[in-house]
Amino acid sequence: MAFGTIKVMRAIPALLALLSIVGTTNSAAISNSFNSTFSVSGFVPRAHAGPDSSNNNPHSVSPDTDPFNAQTGSSDLCKNTGRDEQGTWFCSQVDQVLYTKVSGRGSGTYEAVTFMDPDTGRCDKATRAWSGELAPFNEPISLHFHGPLHLKQVAFYQPNGDGPYSRKGFYHAQSQTAEGITFMGNFGGTAGSDTTVSDTADFSMFTDQKCDDGSCGYIQPGAAARKGFPGPNRMFLFEFSMPHSPPNADGSDPNDKPALWLLNARIPYTQQQYDKCSCWNFGCGEFDIFEVVNKHDEKALSTFHLNPLGFGDPNYFRRPSDGPIKVALFMDGNDGGRMSVKVLGRSDGARFRGALSAGEVSELKKKSSGTVSEYEIRWPAV
């Protein structure tokens, strides 16, 4: 499926929408255009059937031989528990996965798209250097969701001085309240509402800031595009469930593999991962936060994609198929670079706060009182 551009003609049913939420509002305005062909930059369908393309699954490697794992706490949880299920390895159920030494590569380059012509297939690229804390994940990122998934709320925070964090983006489904975010995608008529997005639907999330100053890099002409969430240090709070898909009407097996992931925002501005015209192919960055890899499974994994490098912890989260949970993702450039996915527990009905005190940030960043897998990244020598 198209990954960055959707062509919508008058005769196509109203399945594709641009949901733009800017400022603070109590309604989610869905705008469709069927009078002419148009492009939506940022619609990112889940194109692959696993953590990576069919021939490049980072989780197909036995945990005992994972070249990227420095054999820390993650490995301890895999002793006598590792098992291969449909070509993907799983170990123990955990409440948090903490990746350390994320900044260990120091610096590098990827090929960024500078021009493309869909009619001729022309795709020009230029080498872009990256460096610094969490690089290349210190560049703006976009969030992406694939059903079956029921998104209840999302909050995006950044440091505000020494310790506290300020909320820069917020979405609350039940009240249709949003601040500073933009949704894009194939919603099947359900995005922005307090319902489950089906397993045939995907949507993406950006800030509400227009890409009009050149900082977003190349964008397909005529595309609706917004800036990604800036870094390097960020925190996202999510509340969601991943219910199982019902059988398809024709009796076929549903694509019951929900996912939540982030991308370098330059990827959805052009083309999908596996098209040639994308910086994904050159390692600009994807991180799968919470992905169900096998159909109908109750396990979700986290995975890094920095093509040609790919790796992730085989310890898994329990899929929230029976009700919503809250999850914290923090991306912290300190101490060699850390990225953590932490299950905070069952939903309690409370909205995410407008600001986080230094104490609250510390509490969210500290290791879970449950089972924690610490995956120290061992980068290959250059």
N, C-alpha and C positions, 0 to 999 in steps of 0.2 A: 504493500500500500504506500501511497505517497506520504512522505515523512515531513516535508516542510511546506509544500504547496498543495492546495486543494482547489481544483477547478470546479466551480458550481454553475451549472446551466439552469435555465428556467424550468426545464422538464424534470430535474432531479428532485425527489421528495425533500422536505425541509428537515434533513438530518444534520446538516452542517451549519454551525452557528459561531459567531464571534460574540462572546459574552464579555463585555468591557465594564469593569467596575472601577470607578475612579473616585478619589476623595472619600468622603463618608456618605453612605447612602443606605436606605432601608429597603431598597428594591434592586433586584438583579435584572438589568436590561439586556435582553437578548435581541440582537439585530441580525436579520438575515437579508441577503441581497440576491434576488433572482432575476433582476432585470438585465444583468450582464455577467460576463465571466469575471471572477475576481480571485485574488490569492489571499490565503491566510497563512502568514508566517508564524509558526509556533505550534501548529497541530502536529503532534508526534505520536502516531499509532505505535503500539507495541509490535514491532516488526519481526521479532525473533522468538523462537519457541524454546526459550531457556535463557540462562545467564548471558549467552553470547550466541553467535551464529552457530549453526549445527556442527560445524567442524572446529569450533574454537570455544569450548566450554571450560572455563577455568576450574569449575568444580568437578570435572571428569578425572582430575588427578587425585590419587589417594593421598589423604592427609599426611601419611608417613613420608611421602616423597615430594611434598609441596616445596618448590624451590624458593618461594617468597616468604614462607613462614619461618621466623627465627626460632621456632620450637619453644615458644613460651607457654603461657596459660592456655592458649587455644589447643595446643597439642596435648596437654594434660587431660583435657576434656574429651579427647578423641581416643584415649587408651581403652581398648577393648569395646569401643562403641561405634567405630566407623563402619559404615555400610554403604554399598553402592545400590542406589535405587534408580533404575531406568537411566543409567549412565551418569548420575549425579551423586556425589558423596555427601552424606550427612553424618554428624556425630551426636552431640548432646543438645537438648533443649536449654536455652539460656534466656536471661532477662536483659542482657546487655552484651553488645559486641563493641569493644574498644580497640580501634586501630591506632597504633603508635608509629612514630618515625615516618609519618606521611610525607614530610618535607625532605626525606633522605636523599632524593635524587639531586637536589640543589638547583639545577637549571637544565634546560634543554630547548628543543624547538618542535614545532609542528607546522604542517602546511595549511595555511588559512586560505579560504576561498576569497578571491578578489573580483571575480566576474563569472557569470554563467549565462548561457543562452539555451533555454529548454528546447527550442526549435532545432538547433543544430547539434546540441550536446556539448557545446564548448564549455570548458570549465578551467578558468585560470586560477592559479594559486601562487602564494608567496610565502616564504619562510617567516614564521613568527617566533620570536624567542620568548621563553617564559622563565621566571625565576622567582625566588622569594618564598615566604611561608605558604605551605599547602599547595604550591604551584603544581599543575596548572589550575587547581581548584580555587586559587585566589582570584581568578577571573569571574565575572558575573555568571550566575547559573540560573537555569530554569527548572521548575518542578513539573513532573509528569505522572499521570495516574491512568491506570488501566483497570477496567471492571472485570468481574463484579466487585464494586467498591462503593461504600456509603461514606462519603466525606462529611463529617459533622462540623469541624472547624480546623483552621490553620492559623498560626501566628508566626511572624518573622521578626526576629530581634537582632539588634546590633549593639556593641559596647557603647556606653555613654560615659566616657571618663574612666576612672579607675574602679571597676567593680560592677556597677549597675548596668543593665541593658535596657534600651528603649524599644518599644514595639514600632516597627516601620511598616508592617503589613498585617492585615487581619481579615478573616472570613469566618462568618458564623451562619450555618445553613438554615437553622430553624427560624431565626429572626430575619434572614436575608440581609444581614448587616455586613458591610465590607469596607475596608479602608486600604487604599494604596495598592490594589492588586488588579490584574487583568487575567481573565480566563480565556482560553482559546481551544477550539477543538470540535470533535464529533461527539456530541452529547446525547443524541437520540432523544432530545427534548427534555432532559432531566438535569442538566447542569445548573448550578445555582439554586437548586431546590433540595429539600431535605428528604431525598429518596436515593435509592441505589442505582448507580450507573451500571449498565449491563456489560456482559463480557464481550460485546461487539463495539463498545464505546471507549474512547480515550479523551482526555483533556489535559491541557497544559496550563501552567500558572507563571506569570511574570509580574513585575511591578507595573504601576500605572504610568510610568514615565516613557514618553515617546522616544523612539530612536531617531532623533533629528539633529544630533550634534556630531555624528561620525564615530562615536565611541563604541557602537555595536558591531562595527566591522561591516562586511558586505551583506546586503539584504536584497532579496529578489525584488525587482522593480514592481511597484504597485502593491506590495504586500503590507498587511497591517502588522506592525511589529512594535514591541515594547521592550524596555531594558530588562535584563536579568537582575537577580538579587546580588548586590555587590558584596565583596569580601575584603580581606580574607576571613576575619572572624565573624561567625554568624551562629544563630541558634534558631531552629524551627521547632515548633510544637504542633503535633498533629493529633486529631481525634478522628478515628475511622473504624469501620468494620469491613470485613471481606467475606460476605455470605456466599454460600455455594450457589452456582447457577442451576436453575431448574432445567429439566430436559428440553431440548429444542422441539418446536412444534412438529417438525418432520421426523422426530425420533432420533436424530443424529446426536452425537456426543457434543455437549457445549464446550467452549474454550474456557474452562473454569480455572484460569491462572491469573489472578489479580496481581498488580505490581504498583509500587511507588518508587520513583527514581528521579535523579537529577542529572542534568546535562550541562556542559559548557554551553552557554546561551548562543554561541555562534553556530551550533549544530542545527537547531530548528530554524534559523534564519535562511538556510539554504536547502539541504536535502537530508534524507535519512541516512542512518549509519552505514548501510551497505550499498548505497549509491556511491559512485566515484567522486561526486562533487560534494564532499563533506570533510570537515576537519576531524570528524570521528575516526576516519581511517588512519589518521596520523597522530592519534593520541591526545587530542585536546581535552578529553575527559568525560566519563560517565561513571556515576556511582549508583548502584542499585541499593536502595535503602531497605526495602521490605518487599521481596519478590517471591511469589509462589511459582516454582519452576515446573513441577509436575502437575498434570491435571488432577483436580479434585483433592489435592494433597492438603494436609494440615500443617505443613512446615513452610517457612519463608526464610530466604537467605539474603545476605548482603554481599555485594560484589563490586570490585573495581574493574573498569575497562579503560585501559590506556594503550590502545592498539599500537604495537603488537603485544603488549603486556596485558595480562588479565589474571586476577587472583581474588580470593575472598575467603572468609572464614567458613568452614564446613559446619560449625555450630549454628543452630537455627532458632528462630523464633516460632512460637505457636501462632498459627493463623487465627485471627479474631473472627471466626466464622459464626459465633453464637452471640455476638454483641460487640459494641465499640470499646476500644482501648485508647489510651493516650500514650504517645511516643514522643521522645525528645531526640532530635538530631543536633549535635553541636559540632562545629568545625572550628578548631582552635589552633592557631599557628604557633603557640608557645610550646616549649619542651620538646622540640623536634617535630611538631605537627601532630595533632590528634584529631580523629574523627570518630564519633561515638553514636551508636543507635541504642537507645535505652527505653525499654518498656516501663512506663510509669504506673501501669495498673489499669484496672477497669475504669470506665468513665464514671465520673461522679456528678456530672451535670453542670459543673462550674465552667464559666467562660475563662479563656486565657486572659491573663492580666495585661493591662496597658503598659506596664513597666515592671521590670524585675529588679529587686534590690540586690546588692552584692551578695547577701546571704542566700537569697533564692537562686541566684546564678550558681553559686558554689554548691548548693544542694543538688541542682540539676546536673552539674558536671561531675559530681563525685560518683564513685562506683556504686552500683546498685547493691542493695542488701540481699538481693537474690543471687542467681548464678551469673557470673561475669566471665566472658571469654576475652582475653587480651591477646590480640594478634599483632605481634611486632613485625613490621614489614622489613624483609631483607632484600634490598634492591640489588639487582645484578650489577656487576662491574661493567662500566662503560668502556 
